[in-house]
């Protein structure tokens, strides 16, 4: 991922101001301008927009998620994981988890991170993690599998009779099938 030069950094700062302070830029124009950046910062900006603008219509939300999905790289996935952790249990974390498997990101190296999201997030986060596990295209390393199963098992032991525990058990069963 190329670092932004001073001109692009300034332009990104102006876009941020136009979005969040002045509310003077429309989403299609924003996405078109961000395509020229090829930067993690452009994805951060759109994730911030998703998190702060509760009035986004479904078309706008889909446009933002489609742009992020096009940025399919391990660097962008790392960035998405950081944002999921920051917003765990919210609608935003749920959308970003869904994006991980719909966007066909390589989630296998991060199985234990996703298990942590299922264990510590809400029920909807756990459902999305189940979808991620079921859609893994390559088997994770054995160490990732062991860490993920331990994380989930520990939470199940604490909450044995809850719906979420049953869902976590399903995630473990899906991991066993990998």
Protein Blocks (a to p, Z undefined) as FASTA:
>chain_A
ZZddfklmmmmmmmmmmmmmnopacfklmmmmmmmnopaklmmmmmmmmmmmmmbcfklm
mmmmmmmmmmgcfklmmmmmmmmmmmgoiaklmmmmmmmmmnopafklmmmmmmmmmmmm
cfklmmmmmmmmmmocbdcdfklmmmmmmmmmmmmmmmmmbfklmmmmmmmmmmmmZZ
